[in-house]
C-alpha cells in the first residue's frame, strides 16, 4: 500500500506547484530523504514514485504538477520548503485553506 504525499513549492505570488509522491510519503522517511534535494530538483522531477537520498524515482512520462493558489493537502502528507529546509505541514482544524 502507498503512503501518498504532495510537495508544495511556491512558483509565483499566488501559485503553488504540487508535486505528487506515490510511495513512502510518511514524515519519518520523507524528511531525511528530501534533505539533499532542493525545490528546483523536485520541480524538474514533476511526478515522483519515491524520494530517496540517492535518487528521485520519477514516473515516465510524468504528469505536470497541479498548480493551486495556496499550499493544499490532498493526500496523507504535505511538505513545503520553509526557511531553506523541508517541513511536514500539519494543518490545524481551524486554519483556513490548508
Residue pairs with C-beta under 8 A, 6 or more apart in sequence:
2 22
2 23
2 25
3 23
3 24
3 25
3 26
3 76
3 77
4 20
4 21
4 22
4 25
4 75
4 76
4 77
5 20
5 21
5 25
5 26
5 30
5 75
5 76
5 77
5 78
5 79
6 18
6 19
6 20
6 21
6 72
6 73
6 74
6 75
6 77
6 78
6 79
7 18
7 19
7 21
7 34
7 42
7 48
7 78
7 79
7 80
7 86
8 16
8 17
8 18
8 68
8 71
8 72
8 78
8 79
8 80
8 89
9 16
9 17
9 19
9 39
9 42
9 43
9 65
9 80
9 81
10 16
11 17
11 43
11 67
14 69
14 70
15 67
15 68
15 69
16 67
16 68
16 69
16 70
16 71
16 72
17 43
17 65
17 66
17 67
18 65
18 66
18 67
18 68
18 71
18 72
18 74
19 42
19 43
19 45
19 46
19 47
19 48
19 65
20 47
20 48
20 63
20 65
20 66
20 75
21 30
21 48
21 49
21 50
21 51
22 48
22 49
22 50
22 59
23 49
23 50
24 30
24 33
24 50
24 51
25 75
25 76
25 77
26 76
26 77
27 77
27 88
30 51
30 77
30 79
30 86
30 88
31 79
31 86
31 88
32 53
33 51
33 52
33 53
34 51
34 79
34 86
35 53
35 85
35 86
36 53
37 51
37 56
37 86
38 81
39 81
41 56
42 48
42 56
43 65
45 56
45 58
45 62
46 58
46 59
46 62
46 63
46 64
46 65
47 58
47 59
47 62
47 63
47 64
47 65
48 56
48 57
48 58
48 59
49 57
49 58
49 59
50 57
51 57
66 74
70 97
70 98
71 78
71 80
71 89
71 98
72 78
72 97
72 98
73 89
73 91
73 98
77 88
78 88
78 89
78 91
78 98
79 86
79 87
79 88
79 89
80 86
80 87
80 89
81 87
89 98
91 98
